[in-house]
Structures are given as C-alpha cells and as structure tokens.
C-alpha cells in the first residue's frame, strides 16, 4: 500500500526525480548589458486525500556580467512531505565563472555541492574546469558545445559508499527565440568516468517559456537522466516534468 501511495503522490504533483546532473545551461540569463541580473521562482502544492501532502520548490539565481567575465550563483531546494514524512528532500548550490578568451571560446570553472535523498546521494561535491565554444552567431538561434574535466566526490547511503572519481563532462546546448516572449532551449550532457567509459550518465533538459508580462514568465521543463551504474535500488532512468512561474529582474 505504501508503494502504491508513493506512486499516486508523484503522479499527483506531476514530477519524478532527475537530479544527478544539474543543468546550468538552462539557467543562464541572456542579457545585452553588463552588470547584475537575477531571478527567483517558487512553486507550492498542498492537498489532502487520505493523507496531507505538501510540496515546495524554491530557487534563486544571481548573475554578474562584465565585458569578459561572467559569474553565476544558483541555489535550489525541493521537498515533498506527506503527514510529516519526507518522500523527497534535495538541494544544491552551484557557482560558475566564465572568462571570455575570444568571440568563440570561453574558459569555465564550476563548483557544486548537492544532496538528493531519492537517489541516495547524501553529499556530492563537484569541481571542474574546461572550455565553452560558441557554434553559431545568430541572434535568435544560439548553439554551444562544452568540454570539461570534473572531479567528483560523493557519499551514498544504504549502504554508505564513498566515491572519489574523475569524469569528463561534455554538453551540447541550443536556444531558439522564434518570437518576442517565447524561448525554447535544450541541453544534453554526457559524463563518462575517465577510468571506465561504461560508467556514464546522460542527461537531457528541455525548457519552453512564455512571457506573461515583462517580468513574469510561465515555464514548462522536461528532464530525463540515464545513469549506467546508479546506486543500489535506484533506477537507471529518471525523469521530471515541471510547470511553474518565474519572476525575472
């Protein structure tokens, strides 16, 4: 009965977990000017059937841009609670720095810390450095490719396992702006273990946004993650569907 209830709960709020690869590409703020930019988003769901269910997603994004440098800081928190029991509890913080080398290539450094109860990740700390390459120069159709070295330290639970790994992190991303107020972006990550290419993760993230007003946007996001060697009792394929409101400033 408990497993059936959990399934019903996840269907009710229309989302399943996909949180091992954080897609920062979908969270970049495209601006034509230098200086500060940011956005915050909040979605809340509450219901009561045979049990009381509460879910919350909160995120914030702060960005500072100069002619050659870009600084990103992003924080996100998710929780699903039913009658005092947490079925989902995950959070992450991501810091990224870009240095423009020329019109087509940027140097990237990133640091991330996260946890995810559903995928048994008690702690994961990432450090990486690499290059981000622009593949097109169209104003309404932007394509990029990124390639980086990434160090990964993680602590898994049930049973407790500590991993200290080195991975390649590559991605291909595009953003289409067919009309004012409408955007479609897609990013695919591939992250193989350097010492064993059979241990890899593939993540895809698609984001469609419509402008409601100058600062308010409606967003639909679909994400899936495939992990060739996930933690024990965690499925290889996970996905997420989310609708929400975003305020940009």
FIBALO-801010 format. One record per residue (C-alpha): residue in one letter; x, y, z; residue number from 1. Coordinates in nm, 3 decimals, decimal comma. Layout:
REM FIBALO-801010
site rest A	x X	y Y	z Z	nr NUM
...
This chain:
REM FIBALO-801010
site rest X	x 0,000	y 0,000	z 0,000	nr 1
site rest X	x 0,286	y 0,235	z 0,081	nr 2
site rest X	x 0,445	y 0,188	z -0,262	nr 3
site rest X	x 0,108	y 0,249	z -0,433	nr 4
site rest X	x 0,058	y 0,564	z -0,229	nr 5
site rest X	x 0,402	y 0,698	z -0,321	nr 6
site rest X	x 0,326	y 0,637	z -0,690	nr 7
site rest X	x -0,005	y 0,821	z -0,657	nr 8
site rest X	x 0,168	y 1,108	z -0,477	nr 9
site rest X	x 0,426	y 1,153	z -0,751	nr 10
site rest X	x 0,162	y 1,143	z -1,024	nr 11
site rest X	x -0,049	y 1,392	z -0,833	nr 12
site rest X	x 0,219	y 1,661	z -0,830	nr 13
site rest X	x 0,341	y 1,567	z -1,181	nr 14
site rest X	x 0,704	y 1,503	z -1,118	nr 15
site rest X	x 0,965	y 1,234	z -1,077	nr 16
site rest X	x 1,322	y 1,289	z -0,968	nr 17
site rest X	x 1,614	y 1,361	z -1,203	nr 18
site rest X	x 1,884	y 1,531	z -1,006	nr 19
site rest X	x 2,229	y 1,383	z -1,051	nr 20
site rest X	x 2,333	y 1,624	z -1,328	nr 21
site rest X	x 2,246	y 1,986	z -1,271	nr 22
site rest X	x 2,182	y 2,168	z -1,598	nr 23
site rest X	x 2,325	y 2,515	z -1,551	nr 24
site rest X	x 2,289	y 2,587	z -1,924	nr 25
site rest X	x 1,913	y 2,622	z -1,888	nr 26
site rest X	x 1,960	y 2,870	z -1,602	nr 27
site rest X	x 2,188	y 3,122	z -1,773	nr 28
site rest X	x 2,032	y 3,465	z -1,807	nr 29
site rest X	x 2,074	y 3,610	z -2,155	nr 30
site rest X	x 2,130	y 3,986	z -2,124	nr 31
site rest X	x 2,258	y 4,251	z -2,363	nr 32
site rest X	x 2,412	y 4,467	z -2,092	nr 33
site rest X	x 2,676	y 4,425	z -1,823	nr 34
site rest X	x 2,603	y 4,431	z -1,451	nr 35
site rest X	x 2,374	y 4,239	z -1,219	nr 36
site rest X	x 2,076	y 4,023	z -1,316	nr 37
site rest X	x 1,875	y 3,761	z -1,135	nr 38
site rest X	x 1,553	y 3,570	z -1,091	nr 39
site rest X	x 1,361	y 3,386	z -0,822	nr 40
site rest X	x 1,095	y 3,118	z -0,857	nr 41
site rest X	x 0,860	y 2,947	z -0,614	nr 42
site rest X	x 0,603	y 2,672	z -0,662	nr 43
site rest X	x 0,389	y 2,529	z -0,383	nr 44
site rest X	x 0,135	y 2,246	z -0,381	nr 45
site rest X	x -0,086	y 2,133	z -0,093	nr 46
site rest X	x -0,360	y 1,870	z -0,091	nr 47
site rest X	x -0,545	y 1,634	z 0,140	nr 48
site rest X	x -0,697	y 1,300	z 0,047	nr 49
site rest X	x -0,632	y 1,007	z 0,278	nr 50
site rest X	x -0,315	y 1,196	z 0,378	nr 51
site rest X	x -0,197	y 1,557	z 0,376	nr 52
site rest X	x 0,057	y 1,626	z 0,103	nr 53
site rest X	x 0,279	y 1,932	z 0,076	nr 54
site rest X	x 0,543	y 2,007	z -0,191	nr 55
site rest X	x 0,771	y 2,305	z -0,235	nr 56
site rest X	x 1,028	y 2,414	z -0,493	nr 57
site rest X	x 1,226	y 2,734	z -0,438	nr 58
site rest X	x 1,519	y 2,861	z -0,642	nr 59
site rest X	x 1,724	y 3,176	z -0,686	nr 60
site rest X	x 1,978	y 3,283	z -0,944	nr 61
site rest X	x 2,224	y 3,571	z -0,923	nr 62
site rest X	x 2,442	y 3,669	z -1,219	nr 63
site rest X	x 2,707	y 3,936	z -1,271	nr 64
site rest X	x 2,844	y 4,010	z -1,618	nr 65
site rest X	x 3,130	y 4,226	z -1,746	nr 66
site rest X	x 3,273	y 4,258	z -2,096	nr 67
site rest X	x 3,489	y 3,948	z -2,046	nr 68
site rest X	x 3,370	y 3,779	z -1,726	nr 69
site rest X	x 3,051	y 3,607	z -1,610	nr 70
site rest X	x 2,973	y 3,497	z -1,254	nr 71
site rest X	x 2,677	y 3,268	z -1,175	nr 72
site rest X	x 2,544	y 3,163	z -0,835	nr 73
site rest X	x 2,238	y 2,936	z -0,817	nr 74
site rest X	x 2,057	y 2,773	z -0,522	nr 75
site rest X	x 1,763	y 2,530	z -0,539	nr 76
site rest X	x 1,558	y 2,339	z -0,282	nr 77
site rest X	x 1,283	y 2,074	z -0,325	nr 78
site rest X	x 1,074	y 1,892	z -0,067	nr 79
site rest X	x 0,769	y 1,662	z -0,072	nr 80
site rest X	x 0,612	y 1,582	z 0,264	nr 81
site rest X	x 0,314	y 1,358	z 0,346	nr 82
site rest X	x 0,183	y 1,354	z 0,702	nr 83
site rest X	x 0,523	y 1,455	z 0,838	nr 84
site rest X	x 0,724	y 1,203	z 0,631	nr 85
site rest X	x 0,960	y 1,329	z 0,361	nr 86
site rest X	x 0,935	y 1,145	z 0,029	nr 87
site rest X	x 1,174	y 1,386	z -0,142	nr 88
site rest X	x 1,433	y 1,620	z 0,000	nr 89
site rest X	x 1,708	y 1,764	z -0,220	nr 90
site rest X	x 1,911	y 2,079	z -0,251	nr 91
site rest X	x 2,209	y 2,216	z -0,441	nr 92
site rest X	x 2,425	y 2,525	z -0,475	nr 93
site rest X	x 2,618	y 2,596	z -0,794	nr 94
site rest X	x 2,892	y 2,852	z -0,861	nr 95
site rest X	x 3,032	y 2,912	z -1,211	nr 96
site rest X	x 3,285	y 3,152	z -1,360	nr 97
site rest X	x 3,332	y 3,220	z -1,733	nr 98
site rest X	x 3,628	y 3,406	z -1,886	nr 99
site rest X	x 3,595	y 3,520	z -2,247	nr 100
site rest X	x 3,909	y 3,431	z -2,445	nr 101
site rest X	x 3,778	y 3,545	z -2,784	nr 102
site rest X	x 3,448	y 3,574	z -2,971	nr 103
site rest X	x 3,404	y 3,195	z -2,989	nr 104
site rest X	x 3,572	y 3,039	z -2,682	nr 105
site rest X	x 3,530	y 3,088	z -2,306	nr 106
site rest X	x 3,716	y 2,929	z -2,017	nr 107
site rest X	x 3,484	y 2,783	z -1,749	nr 108
site rest X	x 3,533	y 2,687	z -1,385	nr 109
site rest X	x 3,249	y 2,546	z -1,170	nr 110
site rest X	x 3,190	y 2,426	z -0,815	nr 111
site rest X	x 2,876	y 2,246	z -0,695	nr 112
site rest X	x 2,751	y 2,087	z -0,374	nr 113
site rest X	x 2,425	y 1,889	z -0,357	nr 114
site rest X	x 2,225	y 1,617	z -0,187	nr 115
site rest X	x 1,932	y 1,406	z -0,306	nr 116
site rest X	x 1,751	y 1,166	z -0,075	nr 117
site rest X	x 1,566	y 0,980	z -0,353	nr 118
site rest X	x 1,886	y 0,890	z -0,539	nr 119
site rest X	x 2,064	y 0,814	z -0,208	nr 120
site rest X	x 2,315	y 1,095	z -0,251	nr 121
site rest X	x 2,391	y 1,224	z 0,097	nr 122
site rest X	x 2,662	y 1,454	z -0,036	nr 123
site rest X	x 2,816	y 1,528	z -0,375	nr 124
site rest X	x 3,088	y 1,787	z -0,435	nr 125
site rest X	x 3,199	y 1,874	z -0,788	nr 126
site rest X	x 3,490	y 2,081	z -0,920	nr 127
site rest X	x 3,555	y 2,126	z -1,290	nr 128
site rest X	x 3,738	y 2,330	z -1,550	nr 129
site rest X	x 3,706	y 2,335	z -1,927	nr 130
site rest X	x 3,604	y 2,530	z -2,236	nr 131
site rest X	x 3,273	y 2,653	z -2,375	nr 132
site rest X	x 3,260	y 2,707	z -2,752	nr 133
site rest X	x 3,008	y 2,910	z -2,949	nr 134
site rest X	x 2,897	y 2,727	z -3,267	nr 135
site rest X	x 2,677	y 2,997	z -3,421	nr 136
site rest X	x 2,640	y 3,374	z -3,421	nr 137
site rest X	x 2,267	y 3,407	z -3,492	nr 138
site rest X	x 2,070	y 3,636	z -3,263	nr 139
site rest X	x 1,765	y 3,408	z -3,241	nr 140
site rest X	x 1,936	y 3,067	z -3,269	nr 141
site rest X	x 2,232	y 3,002	z -3,042	nr 142
site rest X	x 2,433	y 2,679	z -3,030	nr 143
site rest X	x 2,717	y 2,590	z -2,791	nr 144
site rest X	x 2,943	y 2,294	z -2,710	nr 145
site rest X	x 3,127	y 2,247	z -2,379	nr 146
site rest X	x 3,401	y 2,008	z -2,269	nr 147
site rest X	x 3,548	y 1,991	z -1,918	nr 148
site rest X	x 3,741	y 1,779	z -1,669	nr 149
site rest X	x 3,542	y 1,720	z -1,348	nr 150
site rest X	x 3,643	y 1,585	z -1,007	nr 151
site rest X	x 3,355	y 1,422	z -0,818	nr 152
site rest X	x 3,341	y 1,331	z -0,451	nr 153
site rest X	x 3,020	y 1,171	z -0,327	nr 154
site rest X	x 2,880	y 0,989	z -0,026	nr 155
site rest X	x 2,595	y 0,744	z -0,092	nr 156
site rest X	x 2,361	y 0,592	z 0,167	nr 157
site rest X	x 2,203	y 0,249	z 0,225	nr 158
site rest X	x 2,478	y 0,126	z 0,226	nr 159
site rest X	x 2,724	y 0,408	z 0,290	nr 160
site rest X	x 2,967	y 0,426	z -0,004	nr 161
site rest X	x 3,226	y 0,696	z -0,070	nr 162
site rest X	x 3,342	y 0,763	z -0,427	nr 163
site rest X	x 3,630	y 0,981	z -0,538	nr 164
site rest X	x 3,613	y 0,992	z -0,918	nr 165
site rest X	x 3,732	y 1,178	z -1,225	nr 166
site rest X	x 3,492	y 1,235	z -1,515	nr 167
site rest X	x 3,465	y 1,407	z -1,850	nr 168
site rest X	x 3,171	y 1,646	z -1,863	nr 169
site rest X	x 3,056	y 1,741	z -2,214	nr 170
site rest X	x 2,739	y 1,913	z -2,331	nr 171
site rest X	x 2,563	y 2,043	z -2,639	nr 172
site rest X	x 2,303	y 2,317	z -2,595	nr 173
site rest X	x 2,087	y 2,541	z -2,809	nr 174
site rest X	x 1,836	y 2,820	z -2,755	nr 175
site rest X	x 1,574	y 2,926	z -3,010	nr 176
site rest X	x 1,391	y 3,259	z -2,985	nr 177
site rest X	x 1,124	y 3,244	z -3,259	nr 178
site rest X	x 0,924	y 3,542	z -3,127	nr 179
site rest X	x 0,948	y 3,801	z -2,850	nr 180
site rest X	x 0,850	y 3,643	z -2,520	nr 181
site rest X	x 0,893	y 3,282	z -2,639	nr 182
site rest X	x 1,204	y 3,070	z -2,594	nr 183
site rest X	x 1,290	y 2,701	z -2,641	nr 184
site rest X	x 1,615	y 2,566	z -2,503	nr 185
site rest X	x 1,761	y 2,216	z -2,495	nr 186
site rest X	x 2,077	y 2,076	z -2,337	nr 187
site rest X	x 2,231	y 1,728	z -2,343	nr 188
site rest X	x 2,510	y 1,630	z -2,102	nr 189
site rest X	x 2,732	y 1,321	z -2,125	nr 190
site rest X	x 2,957	y 1,243	z -1,828	nr 191
site rest X	x 3,166	y 0,923	z -1,854	nr 192
site rest X	x 3,406	y 0,805	z -1,586	nr 193
site rest X	x 3,759	y 0,855	z -1,720	nr 194
site rest X	x 3,886	y 0,515	z -1,599	nr 195
site rest X	x 3,572	y 0,329	z -1,719	nr 196
site rest X	x 3,368	y 0,469	z -2,009	nr 197
site rest X	x 3,098	y 0,208	z -1,936	nr 198
site rest X	x 3,016	y 0,410	z -1,624	nr 199
site rest X	x 2,845	y 0,716	z -1,768	nr 200
site rest X	x 2,548	y 0,949	z -1,724	nr 201
site rest X	x 2,335	y 1,111	z -1,994	nr 202
site rest X	x 2,101	y 1,399	z -1,913	nr 203
site rest X	x 1,866	y 1,594	z -2,139	nr 204
site rest X	x 1,677	y 1,907	z -2,039	nr 205
site rest X	x 1,414	y 2,089	z -2,249	nr 206
site rest X	x 1,267	y 2,421	z -2,135	nr 207
site rest X	x 0,982	y 2,613	z -2,302	nr 208
site rest X	x 0,895	y 2,961	z -2,170	nr 209
site rest X	x 0,619	y 3,210	z -2,249	nr 210
site rest X	x 0,611	y 3,568	z -2,128	nr 211
site rest X	x 0,301	y 3,663	z -1,926	nr 212
site rest X	x 0,427	y 4,015	z -1,865	nr 213
site rest X	x 0,758	y 4,197	z -1,883	nr 214
site rest X	x 0,894	y 4,026	z -1,572	nr 215
site rest X	x 0,662	y 3,727	z -1,526	nr 216
site rest X	x 0,706	y 3,406	z -1,731	nr 217
site rest X	x 0,538	y 3,066	z -1,749	nr 218
site rest X	x 0,780	y 2,773	z -1,782	nr 219
site rest X	x 0,748	y 2,405	z -1,876	nr 220
site rest X	x 1,054	y 2,186	z -1,818	nr 221
site rest X	x 1,109	y 1,821	z -1,909	nr 222
site rest X	x 1,425	y 1,645	z -1,791	nr 223
site rest X	x 1,546	y 1,288	z -1,806	nr 224
site rest X	x 1,859	y 1,125	z -1,667	nr 225
site rest X	x 2,014	y 0,789	z -1,753	nr 226
site rest X	x 2,283	y 0,656	z -1,518	nr 227
site rest X	x 2,455	y 0,340	z -1,645	nr 228
site rest X	x 2,568	y 0,247	z -1,291	nr 229
site rest X	x 2,332	y 0,406	z -1,037	nr 230
site rest X	x 2,337	y 0,347	z -0,659	nr 231
site rest X	x 2,182	y 0,024	z -0,534	nr 232
site rest X	x 1,799	y 0,015	z -0,576	nr 233
site rest X	x 1,797	y 0,345	z -0,768	nr 234
site rest X	x 1,658	y 0,309	z -1,125	nr 235
site rest X	x 1,886	y 0,386	z -1,419	nr 236
site rest X	x 1,628	y 0,611	z -1,585	nr 237
site rest X	x 1,466	y 0,903	z -1,403	nr 238
site rest X	x 1,259	y 1,190	z -1,538	nr 239
site rest X	x 1,096	y 1,514	z -1,428	nr 240
site rest X	x 0,812	y 1,731	z -1,560	nr 241
site rest X	x 0,756	y 2,071	z -1,403	nr 242
site rest X	x 0,532	y 2,369	z -1,474	nr 243
site rest X	x 0,590	y 2,694	z -1,290	nr 244
site rest X	x 0,607	y 3,071	z -1,274	nr 245
site rest X	x 0,934	y 3,266	z -1,295	nr 246
site rest X	x 0,993	y 3,627	z -1,200	nr 247
site rest X	x 1,291	y 3,789	z -1,376	nr 248
site rest X	x 1,455	y 4,118	z -1,287	nr 249
